[in-house]
């Protein structure tokens, strides 16, 4: 599901992508026929932290910037439980 948003500065589509119960909120700028560029932030960052001049530069050069909220931040799914470090190691070694 996505919706089309228009601000005084730019147009974009936004919505959720879901897999295995995890929902990631995204924002998709530019025309569908442009070359997509997925902008990936560091840990805990939200899609609103990308500078507007970078988005505009990509749009002007026929790219389609796509930003998203990392898991546990912004409008994406948040996990309540702490992960088990021991279980994580076991799962890694016995894969």
Phi, psi and omega in degrees: 000135176216162175229155179263130182240142176232127174246177179293343185255321183201164178253149177200162173251144178220157180176200181240143168248130185236138176209128180052040177080001178258123180253126178248124180275134182229163174226128187242113181260155171084171182286149181300330183279351178284161179290120181287143175228117179270118180268119185248120178270172175283186184305129173077009183275155178251160181296337182284354182276355177285133181293138182299324181294330176291315177301314180298319179300314179296318178298318181294338181255027174061039172251163180239087181294136176235123180244161180208159172275127175300159174301142182072017176216160178056228183263005178280167181302138174248140178259135184274323184275148173280140179289150177274119181293317180298313179298322178299315177297315179299315180297323180293314185285334182257022180282000000 
